[in-house]
């Protein structure tokens, strides 16, 4: 991390976990454990948990994010949630393009791009996820895959809006598998993402963007991963559901 140039961010991605009452209990445990954090702390929770999460975290340093949003302001999109709905509630962040959305729900780089632009237009801060499959890494095309995703997901997004965007590098082969990219692998790809942003925009823009690592970061490996220059935080899955583990990662990012 280089906190002199950009914000360090630890965001929990709860996925499809925790009922509203369970969310309240978990956040009640997390809040005192991260109150002195020297980084941004976010809980990205299921839609049904947003109201209680926003209420419980009011007046604290814990920000609340959603796990997706639609690109249309309103309309016949049964089961979807608009950016305006999230904004009015008080949500600040939204995860977009997560590999599970791409794998299970037909998300494409085109739809990620549309959602990203809609989120930015509404004043939300998108956390845009990119990452390669195991097969793509084994074929030695990681950089090609990542560059393509960055170019498509941020297509027609202006430089000032890119600065408001968080990029989460999530090697798909390391999500929920217990496998983790080495700190060197994480740094290599996060540095490549920054270099790609510099080519597309400018070095100034690239240095301003927070790039998280999102492949099974936990309380055991956070120190090593976060010691790398271009790893500016983490998008945390399973470990975000245990207050002590999440707080330990936040502590690592606060050093």
TITISE-24790 format. One line per field, with one value per residue: residue number from 1; z, y, x of N, C-alpha, C in turn. Coordinates in steps of 0.1 Angstrom, whole numbers, plus 2048, in hexadecimal, padded with zeros to 3 digits. Last residue first. Example, Ala and Ser with C-alpha at 12.3 -4.5 7.8 and 13.67 -1.06 7.14 Angstrom:
<nodes>
seq c(2 / 1)
n.c3 c(847 / 84E)
n.c2 c(7EA / 7C7)
n.c1 c(880 / 884)
ca.c3 c(847 / 84E)
ca.c2 c(7F5 / 7D3)
ca.c1 c(889 / 87B)
c.c3 c(84F / 84E)
c.c2 c(800 / 7DF)
c.c1 c(881 / 884)
</nodes>
This chain:
<nodes>
seq c(255 / 254 / 253 / 252 / 251 / 250 / 249 / 248 / 247 / 246 / 245 / 244 / 243 / 242 / 241 / 240 / 239 / 238 / 237 / 236 / 235 / 234 / 233 / 232 / 231 / 230 / 229 / 228 / 227 / 226 / 225 / 224 / 223 / 222 / 221 / 220 / 219 / 218 / 217 / 216 / 215 / 214 / 213 / 212 / 211 / 210 / 209 / 208 / 207 / 206 / 205 / 204 / 203 / 202 / 201 / 200 / 199 / 198 / 197 / 196 / 195 / 194 / 193 / 192 / 191 / 190 / 189 / 188 / 187 / 186 / 185 / 184 / 183 / 182 / 181 / 180 / 179 / 178 / 177 / 176 / 175 / 174 / 173 / 172 / 171 / 170 / 169 / 168 / 167 / 166 / 165 / 164 / 163 / 162 / 161 / 160 / 159 / 158 / 157 / 156 / 155 / 154 / 153 / 152 / 151 / 150 / 149 / 148 / 147 / 146 / 145 / 144 / 143 / 142 / 141 / 140 / 139 / 138 / 137 / 136 / 135 / 134 / 133 / 132 / 131 / 130 / 129 / 128 / 127 / 126 / 125 / 124 / 123 / 122 / 121 / 120 / 119 / 118 / 117 / 116 / 115 / 114 / 113 / 112 / 111 / 110 / 109 / 108 / 107 / 106 / 105 / 104 / 103 / 102 / 101 / 100 / 99 / 98 / 97 / 96 / 95 / 94 / 93 / 92 / 91 / 90 / 89 / 88 / 87 / 86 / 85 / 84 / 83 / 82 / 81 / 80 / 79 / 78 / 77 / 76 / 75 / 74 / 73 / 72 / 71 / 70 / 69 / 68 / 67 / 66 / 65 / 64 / 63 / 62 / 61 / 60 / 59 / 58 / 57 / 56 / 55 / 54 / 53 / 52 / 51 / 50 / 49 / 48 / 47 / 46 / 45 / 44 / 43 / 42 / 41 / 40 / 39 / 38 / 37 / 36 / 35 / 34 / 33 / 32 / 31 / 30 / 29 / 28 / 27 / 26 / 25 / 24 / 23 / 22 / 21 / 20 / 19 / 18 / 17 / 16 / 15 / 14 / 13 / 12 / 11 / 10 / 9 / 8 / 7 / 6 / 5 / 4 / 3 / 2 / 1)
n.c3 c(85D / 855 / 84B / 862 / 86C / 859 / 860 / 87A / 874 / 868 / 87E / 890 / 881 / 864 / 84B / 83E / 836 / 81D / 80E / 808 / 7F7 / 804 / 7FC / 7E8 / 7DA / 7D2 / 7E5 / 7FF / 817 / 814 / 814 / 82F / 83E / 835 / 83C / 852 / 84D / 828 / 807 / 7F1 / 7DC / 7D7 / 7DD / 7CE / 7C7 / 7C3 / 7AF / 7AC / 799 / 782 / 780 / 77B / 763 / 752 / 73F / 734 / 741 / 75B / 75B / 758 / 770 / 781 / 778 / 77F / 79B / 79E / 795 / 7A8 / 7C1 / 7BE / 7BC / 7D5 / 7E6 / 7D4 / 7D6 / 7E7 / 7ED / 7F6 / 7E5 / 7E4 / 7CA / 7BA / 79F / 79A / 7A9 / 7AB / 7B2 / 7B1 / 7B0 / 7B5 / 7A9 / 7A8 / 792 / 77E / 77D / 771 / 758 / 74E / 73D / 725 / 736 / 74B / 741 / 72B / 738 / 74B / 73B / 72D / 741 / 74A / 734 / 730 / 749 / 747 / 736 / 73B / 740 / 75B / 75A / 74E / 760 / 776 / 76A / 777 / 77D / 78D / 79A / 7A7 / 7BB / 7B7 / 7CA / 7BE / 7AF / 798 / 787 / 792 / 78B / 76F / 769 / 773 / 763 / 74B / 751 / 756 / 73C / 72F / 73C / 74B / 75E / 762 / 77B / 781 / 779 / 77F / 79A / 7A2 / 79D / 79C / 790 / 7AD / 7CB / 7D6 / 7F1 / 800 / 809 / 80E / 801 / 7E9 / 7DD / 7D8 / 7C5 / 7B1 / 7A7 / 7AC / 7AB / 79F / 79D / 77D / 76D / 760 / 772 / 778 / 770 / 768 / 771 / 793 / 7A9 / 7C6 / 7E0 / 7F2 / 810 / 82A / 841 / 861 / 874 / 87F / 87A / 874 / 875 / 878 / 860 / 84C / 853 / 850 / 833 / 828 / 828 / 80F / 7FE / 810 / 812 / 819 / 82E / 831 / 83B / 832 / 84D / 868 / 881 / 899 / 897 / 895 / 8AA / 8AB / 893 / 895 / 8A5 / 896 / 87F / 889 / 890 / 878 / 86A / 877 / 870 / 854 / 84D / 83C / 819 / 7FD / 803 / 812 / 80F / 81F / 817 / 81E / 80E / 80D / 7F5 / 7E9 / 7F0 / 809 / 80B / 7FA / 800)
n.c2 c(7FC / 7F5 / 7DC / 7CE / 7D5 / 7C8 / 7AE / 7AD / 7B1 / 798 / 787 / 790 / 78D / 77C / 783 / 788 / 770 / 76B / 787 / 7A8 / 7B9 / 7CE / 7E3 / 7E9 / 7DF / 7EA / 7E3 / 7CC / 7C7 / 7B9 / 79E / 79C / 7A1 / 78D / 772 / 76F / 77A / 77B / 77A / 76D / 784 / 7A0 / 7BE / 7DF / 7FE / 81F / 837 / 848 / 83F / 843 / 85F / 863 / 856 / 852 / 83E / 828 / 826 / 824 / 80D / 7FB / 7FF / 7F4 / 7DA / 7D3 / 7D4 / 7BE / 7AA / 7AB / 7A8 / 78D / 780 / 786 / 77A / 761 / 75C / 740 / 729 / 728 / 72D / 746 / 74D / 747 / 747 / 762 / 77C / 79A / 7BB / 7D5 / 7F8 / 813 / 834 / 84D / 84E / 84C / 865 / 873 / 866 / 856 / 839 / 82C / 80D / 7FD / 7E4 / 7E4 / 7E8 / 7D3 / 7BC / 7BE / 7BB / 7A1 / 791 / 798 / 78E / 772 / 75E / 745 / 72F / 731 / 747 / 73A / 727 / 737 / 758 / 779 / 798 / 7B3 / 7C8 / 7E7 / 7F8 / 81A / 82F / 845 / 858 / 851 / 84E / 836 / 824 / 825 / 81C / 802 / 7F7 / 7F7 / 7E6 / 7CE / 7C9 / 7C4 / 7AF / 79E / 786 / 76E / 762 / 753 / 762 / 77D / 77B / 771 / 786 / 7A6 / 7BD / 7D2 / 7DF / 800 / 818 / 826 / 82A / 838 / 835 / 843 / 830 / 81A / 826 / 82E / 816 / 7FB / 7D8 / 7BD / 7AF / 7B9 / 7D2 / 7E9 / 806 / 81D / 822 / 806 / 7F6 / 7E9 / 7DC / 7CA / 7CB / 7EA / 7F6 / 80D / 814 / 81B / 82E / 839 / 845 / 826 / 80B / 804 / 80F / 800 / 7E6 / 7E8 / 7EC / 7D6 / 7BC / 7B7 / 7B8 / 7AE / 7C6 / 7CF / 7E5 / 7F5 / 80C / 81C / 81F / 81D / 817 / 817 / 806 / 7EB / 7E1 / 7ED / 7E0 / 7C4 / 7C0 / 7CB / 7BC / 7A4 / 7AC / 7B5 / 79C / 78E / 79C / 799 / 77D / 773 / 771 / 772 / 78A / 79D / 7AA / 7C5 / 7D7 / 7EE / 804 / 821 / 83A / 847 / 852 / 84B / 830 / 817 / 7F4)
n.c1 c(7EF / 7D7 / 7D6 / 7D5 / 7BC / 7AC / 7B2 / 7A7 / 78C / 787 / 78B / 777 / 75E / 759 / 755 / 76C / 776 / 769 / 773 / 77E / 793 / 7AD / 7C9 / 7DB / 7F6 / 80E / 822 / 81A / 80F / 7F9 / 802 / 80C / 7F4 / 7E2 / 7E3 / 7D2 / 7B9 / 7B8 / 7AE / 7A2 / 7A8 / 7AA / 7BA / 7B3 / 7BF / 7B5 / 7C4 / 7D9 / 7EA / 7DA / 7DA / 7F5 / 7F9 / 7DA / 7CA / 7D5 / 7EE / 7E5 / 7D7 / 7ED / 7FA / 7E7 / 7E7 / 802 / 800 / 7EF / 800 / 815 / 808 / 800 / 818 / 823 / 812 / 800 / 7DD / 7D0 / 7B6 / 79D / 789 / 77E / 792 / 7A7 / 79F / 79C / 7AC / 7A1 / 7A7 / 792 / 794 / 77E / 77A / 781 / 791 / 77E / 774 / 789 / 78A / 76B / 763 / 764 / 76A / 770 / 76C / 77F / 798 / 798 / 796 / 7AE / 7C1 / 7BB / 7C2 / 7DD / 7E7 / 7E2 / 7EA / 7F5 / 7E5 / 7E1 / 7CF / 7BA / 7B3 / 7AB / 7A1 / 7A8 / 796 / 786 / 76C / 768 / 756 / 74A / 739 / 71E / 713 / 707 / 71B / 726 / 712 / 713 / 72C / 729 / 715 / 723 / 739 / 72B / 721 / 73A / 744 / 727 / 716 / 708 / 708 / 71F / 736 / 732 / 72D / 745 / 756 / 746 / 73C / 73E / 733 / 730 / 72D / 719 / 6F6 / 6E0 / 6C8 / 6CD / 6DF / 6CE / 6BC / 6CE / 6D7 / 6BE / 6BC / 6A7 / 68F / 687 / 686 / 678 / 685 / 6A0 / 6BA / 6CF / 6E3 / 6E2 / 6FB / 70A / 70E / 714 / 724 / 72B / 746 / 74F / 752 / 731 / 719 / 70A / 709 / 6EE / 6E3 / 6EF / 6E6 / 6CB / 6CB / 6D9 / 6D0 / 6C6 / 6DD / 6FB / 717 / 736 / 745 / 764 / 77B / 79A / 7B2 / 7B9 / 7A1 / 794 / 77F / 77D / 770 / 757 / 74C / 749 / 732 / 71F / 720 / 715 / 6FB / 6F1 / 6F1 / 6DE / 6C8 / 6C8 / 6DE / 6FA / 704 / 70D / 727 / 736 / 753 / 763 / 77F / 796 / 7AC / 7BF / 7C1 / 7E1 / 7FA / 801 / 7FE / 804 / 808)
ca.c3 c(861 / 85C / 841 / 859 / 873 / 85A / 853 / 878 / 87B / 860 / 872 / 894 / 885 / 872 / 852 / 842 / 842 / 829 / 80E / 811 / 7F6 / 801 / 804 / 7F0 / 7E0 / 7C9 / 7E1 / 7F1 / 817 / 815 / 808 / 823 / 840 / 832 / 831 / 852 / 858 / 836 / 811 / 7FD / 7DB / 7DB / 7DA / 7D9 / 7C1 / 7CD / 7B0 / 7B5 / 7A7 / 786 / 783 / 786 / 76F / 754 / 744 / 72F / 732 / 757 / 75E / 74E / 764 / 782 / 778 / 771 / 794 / 7A2 / 78E / 79A / 7BD / 7C0 / 7B1 / 7C9 / 7E7 / 7DC / 7CE / 7E7 / 7E6 / 800 / 7E3 / 7EB / 7D1 / 7C8 / 7A5 / 79C / 7A1 / 7B1 / 7AA / 7B9 / 7A8 / 7BB / 7A7 / 7B2 / 79F / 781 / 783 / 77F / 761 / 74E / 74A / 725 / 729 / 74D / 74C / 729 / 72C / 74F / 744 / 725 / 739 / 753 / 739 / 726 / 746 / 752 / 730 / 73C / 732 / 756 / 760 / 747 / 753 / 777 / 76E / 76D / 781 / 782 / 79B / 79B / 7BD / 7B3 / 7C7 / 7C6 / 7BA / 7A4 / 784 / 792 / 799 / 776 / 766 / 779 / 771 / 74C / 74C / 760 / 747 / 72A / 73D / 741 / 75D / 755 / 777 / 784 / 777 / 772 / 792 / 7A4 / 795 / 7A4 / 788 / 79F / 7C5 / 7D0 / 7E8 / 7FA / 805 / 815 / 80E / 7F3 / 7E1 / 7E1 / 7D2 / 7B9 / 7AE / 7A5 / 7B3 / 79F / 7A6 / 789 / 770 / 761 / 767 / 77C / 77C / 765 / 76A / 785 / 7A6 / 7B7 / 7D9 / 7ED / 802 / 825 / 836 / 858 / 869 / 881 / 883 / 874 / 872 / 882 / 86D / 84C / 853 / 85D / 83D / 827 / 834 / 81A / 7FE / 808 / 818 / 80D / 82E / 82A / 83E / 830 / 83F / 85F / 875 / 898 / 899 / 88A / 8A7 / 8B5 / 895 / 88C / 8A9 / 8A3 / 87E / 884 / 89B / 883 / 865 / 878 / 87E / 85A / 84E / 847 / 827 / 802 / 7FA / 819 / 806 / 821 / 815 / 821 / 810 / 810 / 801 / 7E7 / 7E2 / 805 / 810 / 7FA / 800)
ca.c2 c(7FE / 802 / 7E7 / 7CD / 7D9 / 7D7 / 7B3 / 7AB / 7BB / 7A4 / 786 / 790 / 79A / 77A / 77E / 794 / 776 / 764 / 77E / 79C / 7B6 / 7C1 / 7DF / 7F4 / 7D9 / 7ED / 7F1 / 7CF / 7CD / 7C7 / 7A4 / 79B / 7A9 / 79B / 777 / 769 / 780 / 778 / 781 / 766 / 776 / 79A / 7B0 / 7D5 / 7F0 / 814 / 82C / 84C / 83F / 835 / 857 / 869 / 851 / 859 / 84C / 82C / 826 / 82F / 819 / 7FC / 803 / 802 / 7E1 / 7D3 / 7DD / 7CC / 7AD / 7AB / 7B4 / 798 / 77F / 78B / 788 / 765 / 760 / 74F / 72D / 726 / 720 / 73C / 752 / 749 / 73B / 75A / 770 / 78E / 7AF / 7CA / 7EC / 809 / 825 / 84A / 851 / 840 / 85B / 877 / 865 / 861 / 83F / 838 / 814 / 80C / 7E8 / 7E3 / 7F0 / 7E1 / 7C0 / 7BE / 7C7 / 7AC / 791 / 79A / 79D / 77A / 76A / 750 / 732 / 726 / 748 / 746 / 723 / 72E / 74A / 76E / 78C / 7AD / 7BC / 7E0 / 7EF / 80C / 82C / 839 / 85C / 853 / 859 / 843 / 826 / 829 / 82A / 80B / 7F8 / 7FE / 7F3 / 7D4 / 7CD / 7CF / 7BB / 79F / 793 / 773 / 76B / 74E / 754 / 779 / 781 / 768 / 779 / 79B / 7B4 / 7D0 / 7D5 / 7F5 / 810 / 82D / 821 / 83C / 82E / 849 / 83D / 819 / 820 / 838 / 81E / 807 / 7E4 / 7C6 / 7AA / 7B2 / 7CA / 7DB / 7FF / 816 / 829 / 80F / 802 / 7E9 / 7E5 / 7CC / 7C1 / 7E0 / 7F5 / 802 / 817 / 810 / 82F / 832 / 84C / 835 / 811 / 800 / 814 / 80E / 7E9 / 7E6 / 7F6 / 7E4 / 7C0 / 7B7 / 7C2 / 7AB / 7BC / 7CE / 7D8 / 7F3 / 7FF / 81C / 81B / 826 / 813 / 81F / 814 / 7F2 / 7DB / 7F1 / 7EF / 7CA / 7BB / 7D0 / 7C9 / 7A4 / 7A7 / 7BE / 7A8 / 789 / 79C / 7A6 / 783 / 77B / 76D / 76F / 781 / 792 / 7A6 / 7B8 / 7D6 / 7E0 / 800 / 813 / 835 / 843 / 855 / 859 / 839 / 824 / 800)
ca.c1 c(7FD / 7D8 / 7D5 / 7E1 / 7C8 / 7AC / 7B6 / 7B6 / 793 / 786 / 793 / 785 / 763 / 75E / 749 / 764 / 77B / 766 / 768 / 77F / 785 / 7A7 / 7BE / 7D6 / 7EB / 802 / 81F / 81E / 81D / 7F7 / 7FC / 815 / 800 / 7E0 / 7EB / 7DF / 7C1 / 7B3 / 7B6 / 7A4 / 7A8 / 79D / 7BC / 7B3 / 7BE / 7B7 / 7BA / 7CE / 7EF / 7DE / 7CD / 7EF / 800 / 7E6 / 7C7 / 7C8 / 7ED / 7EE / 7D0 / 7E2 / 801 / 7EB / 7DB / 7FE / 809 / 7EA / 7F4 / 818 / 80F / 7F6 / 80F / 82A / 813 / 80B / 7E9 / 7D3 / 7C2 / 7A7 / 78F / 776 / 786 / 7AA / 7A4 / 790 / 7AF / 79D / 7AD / 795 / 795 / 787 / 777 / 777 / 797 / 787 / 76C / 785 / 795 / 775 / 763 / 75D / 768 / 771 / 765 / 771 / 794 / 799 / 78B / 7A1 / 7C0 / 7B9 / 7B4 / 7D3 / 7E8 / 7DC / 7E4 / 7FD / 7E9 / 7EA / 7DD / 7C0 / 7B8 / 7B7 / 79E / 7AA / 79F / 78C / 774 / 767 / 761 / 74A / 747 / 723 / 71B / 6FE / 712 / 72E / 716 / 706 / 729 / 733 / 713 / 717 / 73B / 733 / 717 / 730 / 74B / 732 / 71C / 70A / 6FD / 712 / 735 / 735 / 722 / 739 / 757 / 74D / 744 / 739 / 73B / 729 / 734 / 724 / 701 / 6EC / 6CA / 6C4 / 6E4 / 6DA / 6B7 / 6C6 / 6E0 / 6C4 / 6BC / 6B3 / 69A / 682 / 692 / 674 / 67F / 694 / 6B5 / 6C4 / 6E7 / 6DE / 6F1 / 707 / 715 / 70B / 723 / 723 / 73E / 74C / 75B / 73E / 722 / 708 / 716 / 6F8 / 6DE / 6F0 / 6F4 / 6D0 / 6C4 / 6DE / 6D7 / 6BC / 6D3 / 6EF / 70E / 72D / 73E / 757 / 775 / 78B / 7AE / 7C0 / 7A7 / 7A1 / 77C / 784 / 77D / 761 / 74D / 753 / 740 / 720 / 725 / 722 / 704 / 6F1 / 6F9 / 6EC / 6CB / 6C9 / 6D1 / 6F5 / 706 / 700 / 721 / 72F / 749 / 75D / 770 / 793 / 79E / 7BF / 7BB / 7D3 / 7F5 / 804 / 7F3 / 80A / 800)
c.c3 c(858 / 860 / 848 / 850 / 86B / 861 / 853 / 86B / 87A / 867 / 86A / 888 / 888 / 877 / 861 / 84A / 847 / 836 / 81B / 811 / 7FC / 800 / 800 / 7FA / 7EB / 7CF / 7DA / 7ED / 809 / 815 / 808 / 817 / 834 / 833 / 82E / 847 / 858 / 840 / 81F / 806 / 7E8 / 7DA / 7DF / 7D4 / 7CC / 7C6 / 7BB / 7B8 / 7B1 / 795 / 788 / 78A / 77C / 761 / 746 / 733 / 72D / 748 / 759 / 74F / 758 / 776 / 778 / 76F / 785 / 79C / 791 / 792 / 7AE / 7BC / 7B2 / 7BD / 7DA / 7DC / 7D7 / 7DD / 7E6 / 7FA / 7EE / 7EA / 7D7 / 7D0 / 7B4 / 7A2 / 7A4 / 7A8 / 7B1 / 7B0 / 7B1 / 7B2 / 7AE / 7B2 / 7AA / 78E / 786 / 785 / 770 / 759 / 74B / 733 / 72A / 740 / 74F / 735 / 72A / 744 / 748 / 72F / 732 / 74B / 742 / 72B / 73A / 74E / 73A / 734 / 730 / 747 / 75B / 74D / 74C / 76A / 76F / 773 / 777 / 786 / 78E / 79B / 7B1 / 7B7 / 7C4 / 7C2 / 7C3 / 7B0 / 790 / 790 / 79A / 785 / 76D / 776 / 778 / 75B / 74E / 75D / 753 / 735 / 738 / 743 / 753 / 753 / 76A / 77E / 778 / 76F / 783 / 79C / 796 / 79B / 790 / 798 / 7B7 / 7C9 / 7E2 / 7EF / 7FE / 812 / 816 / 801 / 7EC / 7E6 / 7DC / 7C6 / 7B6 / 7AD / 7AC / 7A8 / 7A6 / 791 / 77D / 762 / 76A / 770 / 781 / 772 / 767 / 77F / 797 / 7B6 / 7CA / 7E4 / 7FE / 816 / 831 / 84E / 85F / 874 / 886 / 87E / 872 / 881 / 878 / 85A / 854 / 85E / 84B / 831 / 833 / 827 / 80A / 809 / 80E / 810 / 823 / 82C / 838 / 833 / 83E / 850 / 86D / 88B / 897 / 88B / 89C / 8B2 / 89F / 890 / 8A2 / 8A9 / 88C / 884 / 896 / 88D / 870 / 874 / 880 / 869 / 854 / 844 / 830 / 810 / 7FF / 810 / 80C / 816 / 817 / 820 / 813 / 814 / 802 / 7F4 / 7E1 / 7F8 / 80D / 7FE / 800)
c.c2 c(808 / 805 / 7F5 / 7D8 / 7D8 / 7DC / 7C2 / 7B0 / 7BA / 7B0 / 792 / 790 / 79A / 787 / 77B / 790 / 782 / 76A / 778 / 794 / 7A8 / 7C1 / 7D1 / 7F0 / 7E2 / 7E6 / 7F3 / 7DC / 7D1 / 7CE / 7B3 / 7A1 / 7A8 / 7A3 / 786 / 76E / 77A / 77D / 77E / 76C / 76F / 78B / 7A9 / 7C7 / 7E6 / 806 / 822 / 841 / 843 / 835 / 84A / 862 / 856 / 853 / 854 / 83A / 82C / 831 / 825 / 809 / 804 / 807 / 7F0 / 7DB / 7DE / 7D6 / 7BB / 7B0 / 7B6 / 7A5 / 78A / 78A / 78E / 774 / 763 / 751 / 73C / 729 / 71D / 72E / 747 / 74E / 73B / 74D / 766 / 782 / 7A3 / 7BE / 7E0 / 7FD / 81D / 83B / 84D / 842 / 84E / 86C / 868 / 85F / 84A / 83E / 821 / 814 / 7F7 / 7E8 / 7F0 / 7EA / 7CE / 7C2 / 7C9 / 7B9 / 79D / 79B / 7A0 / 789 / 773 / 75C / 73F / 728 / 73E / 749 / 72E / 72A / 742 / 761 / 781 / 7A1 / 7B7 / 7D4 / 7E5 / 805 / 81D / 836 / 851 / 857 / 85C / 84F / 834 / 82C / 82E / 819 / 802 / 801 / 7FC / 7E3 / 7D3 / 7D3 / 7C7 / 7AD / 793 / 781 / 772 / 756 / 74F / 76B / 77D / 76E / 770 / 78E / 7A9 / 7C6 / 7D2 / 7EC / 805 / 826 / 829 / 833 / 833 / 842 / 844 / 826 / 81F / 833 / 829 / 80E / 7EF / 7D2 / 7B2 / 7AC / 7C3 / 7D2 / 7F1 / 80E / 823 / 816 / 80B / 7F6 / 7E4 / 7D7 / 7C1 / 7D6 / 7EA / 802 / 80B / 814 / 823 / 834 / 845 / 83B / 821 / 808 / 811 / 814 / 7F8 / 7E9 / 7F4 / 7ED / 7CF / 7BC / 7C3 / 7B6 / 7B9 / 7C3 / 7D8 / 7E6 / 7FF / 80E / 81C / 822 / 81F / 81C / 81D / 801 / 7E2 / 7EC / 7F2 / 7D8 / 7C1 / 7CB / 7CF / 7B2 / 7A7 / 7B9 / 7B2 / 795 / 797 / 7A6 / 791 / 781 / 777 / 769 / 77E / 788 / 79A / 7B5 / 7C7 / 7DF / 7F2 / 80F / 826 / 83C / 851 / 85C / 847 / 82E / 80C)
c.c1 c(804 / 7E6 / 7D7 / 7E1 / 7D4 / 7B8 / 7B6 / 7BB / 7A2 / 78D / 793 / 78E / 772 / 764 / 74C / 758 / 774 / 76A / 765 / 772 / 784 / 798 / 7B9 / 7CB / 7E6 / 7F6 / 812 / 81A / 821 / 805 / 7FC / 80F / 809 / 7EC / 7EB / 7E8 / 7CF / 7BD / 7B0 / 7AE / 7AB / 79D / 7B0 / 7B7 / 7BE / 7B5 / 7BE / 7C4 / 7E4 / 7E2 / 7D1 / 7E2 / 7F9 / 7EC / 7D3 / 7C5 / 7E0 / 7EE / 7D8 / 7DA / 7F7 / 7F1 / 7DE / 7F1 / 805 / 7F3 / 7EE / 80B / 811 / 7FC / 804 / 821 / 81A / 80C / 7F4 / 7DE / 7C4 / 7B5 / 79A / 77C / 77E / 79E / 7A7 / 794 / 7A4 / 7A0 / 7A9 / 79A / 799 / 788 / 782 / 774 / 78E / 78E / 774 / 77C / 791 / 77F / 76E / 75B / 75F / 76F / 765 / 769 / 785 / 794 / 78C / 796 / 7B3 / 7B8 / 7B1 / 7C5 / 7DE / 7DC / 7DD / 7F7 / 7F1 / 7EE / 7E6 / 7CE / 7BF / 7BC / 7AB / 7A5 / 79E / 794 / 779 / 771 / 760 / 757 / 747 / 731 / 720 / 706 / 709 / 725 / 71D / 70A / 71C / 730 / 71D / 713 / 72F / 735 / 71F / 727 / 742 / 739 / 727 / 70F / 6FF / 706 / 727 / 733 / 725 / 72D / 74B / 74C / 74B / 742 / 735 / 733 / 72C / 72B / 70C / 6F8 / 6D6 / 6C5 / 6DB / 6DE / 6C3 / 6C1 / 6D9 / 6CE / 6C4 / 6B1 / 6A6 / 68F / 690 / 67F / 67C / 68F / 6A8 / 6BF / 6DC / 6E2 / 6EE / 6FD / 713 / 714 / 719 / 722 / 736 / 742 / 759 / 747 / 72F / 711 / 715 / 705 / 6E9 / 6ED / 6F7 / 6DF / 6CA / 6D8 / 6DB / 6C3 / 6CA / 6E5 / 702 / 724 / 734 / 752 / 767 / 786 / 79F / 7BE / 7AD / 7A8 / 788 / 783 / 784 / 76F / 758 / 756 / 74B / 72E / 727 / 728 / 712 / 6FB / 6FB / 6F6 / 6DA / 6CD / 6D3 / 6E7 / 700 / 700 / 712 / 729 / 742 / 752 / 76C / 784 / 79D / 7B1 / 7BC / 7CE / 7E6 / 7FD / 7F5 / 7FF / 809)
</nodes>
